[in-house]
């Protein structure tokens, strides 16, 4: 209970100082953590988490079987990054803006199977969202997926941007148990269309 209370206070203080950078006034709940990690397992390999905050999704990833050594935690806020380093010492915690994700050093021997995002994409400029997605898919293996949640009914990534990047969004699920209720989307590469040849 002490950790939860201190995490909630840290989250609220961070939200007060930068409401557009922090997605909510409180950390995500267990229901959302379970939903956004439901398709991830030990077989996923390396997982990049964007905006892990106090590590609620990080804990859920560990419960799914992802080893701490296979976690790369990308956090912009120094207050959160410091706590994450202490709480998950075997993970790689990187304090950086997710817009520069392409520069993140990931060894070729550790292909990324999933990116889990806790970032408030709707409050970001389109150019920044574009940079985040391009950076994420530069690291993701071909069958990898980008998971994003939103407090609302629609995918937070606009269709024109998905089309431009050759991506598609699939609704994973909705949880009313989270406060506020949230939906999760899976973003993946589109399969190239096969050429159809008519009779000669």
N, C-alpha and C positions, 0 to 999 in steps of 0.2 A: 504493500500500500504506500510505503514511503517513496519508493521509486516512481510509482504512478503519479503521486501528488507533485513530486519535484519535476517530473517530465511535463506534466500539464502546466505547471507554472512557467517552466522554461519555454514551452511552446507559446503560451499566451504572451509572454514578454517579447518573444521574437516577432509574433504577429503584430503587436502594438508598434514595434519599431519599423516593421516593413510588411504591411498588410498585403501588398501585391506580390511579395516574394513567398510568403507563407500561406499555404492553401486554406488553412482553417485556424480557428482560435484554439482548437484542442487536437491532440494526436488522433489518428484514425483508430477505430475500434477493432475488436477481434473479428467481427463478421466480415468487414471489408478486407482485413488482412488475409483472412482465409480465402475469400473470393478472388482476390487479385493474384494469389499464389497457387490457385487450385490446379493449374496445368503444369506446374513446375515440380521437378523431382531431382533426386541425386543424379539422374541421367542427363539433366539439362546442361551440365558443365558449368562454365563460368557465368555468373549472373552479375550484371551491372545494375545498381540501384541508384536512381536519380532523386535527390532530395529526400534522403532517408529520415531526416529530422531526429527524433529520439530513438529510432530503430524498431518501430512497431512492425513494419513489413519485414525488416531484417530478421527479427525473431521468428516470424512466420516462415520465412525461407529456410531457416535452420530446422524448424519442425518438419518441413517438407523433405528434409534429407540432404539439402545443399550444404556442403562442408563450408565452414567459416573461411577456409583458405581460398575457396572459389568465389568469394564475394568481393566485389569492387564497389565501394560506397562513395558516391560523388555528391558532396555536400558543399554548398556555397557559404553557409553561415558558420562562422568560426566557433560560435557557442555550441552548435550541434556537432561540428566536426571533432572538436576536442572530446566531447562526451562519447562519440561513436568509437574513437580510437581506444578509449579506456574500456568501453563495454565489449568491443569486439576486436581484441588485439591481433587475432590471426587474420582478420580481413584487411584488405587494402583500402584505407580511407584516404580520399583525395579531396582537398579543399579547392574547388574550382567552379567556375560558371559552366553549367551544362551546355551552353552554346559553343564552348570550345571542346566538346567531347571528342571530336575527331583527333585531337592532339593527345588524347589519353593513351599512354603506353600500355598496350596489351600484347603479351607475347603470342606469337603464332601457334605455339604449342598449347595455348589455352583458349580455344575458340569460344566465343560468347553465344550461349544458347538463348538467353532472355535478357531483356531490359525491363525493369519494373520502375515505373515513374510515379512519384508522388508530387510532381510539379504542377503548379496552377497554370496550365497552358492557356486557358481562356483569358487570363489577365496579361499575357505576354504579346508583344508585337509579332506579327506574322513572320517577319524575317528571322526572329529568334527561334520560333517554333520550327521553322524550316531548318535552321542550323542544328538544332537539337536532334531532329529526326535524321538528317543526313549523317550526323556524327554517330548516332546509335546504329544505323544500318551499315555504316562503314565497318563497324566492329562485329555485328551480328553475322553468324554463319547463314547460309542460304535458307535453311528451314527455321531460323530463329524468329522470335516474336517480341514485340514491344507492347507492354501492358500499361494501360493508363486508366485511372479512375476519374470520375466526374460527379459532382453533386448536381445532377440534372439528367434529362431523358435522352440527350443527343450526344454523339461523339464530339469531343472538344476539338478535333482536328477537321478543318473544313474540307469538303469533298474536292474542291479545285486543287488544294495542296496535296492531298492524297494522290490525285490523278497525275499531277506534275512529277511526283516522286515514284510513281509506279507502285503505290501501296493500296491496300484495302483494309477496311475496318470491320471487325466482327464483334457483335455484342456478346460478351461472355455471361453476364448476369447482372442482377440487381439485388441490393440488400436494403431492406427497410430497418434492419436491426442496427445499422450504423446511424450515428447522429452527426450531421443530417444524413438521410438516405443517399446511397451512392450507386452508380453503375460502373461496370468495368468493361473496357474494350480491348480487343487484341488487334494489333496492327502488324500486318505481314506483307511480304512482297507478293505482288500479283504473279501468277503463272503466265509466261508468255503464250500468246495465242498461237495455235498451230495454223500454218498456212493451209488453205483449202484450195485445191486445184480442180478446176472443172474439166470436162472432156476436151481432148485436144482437137 
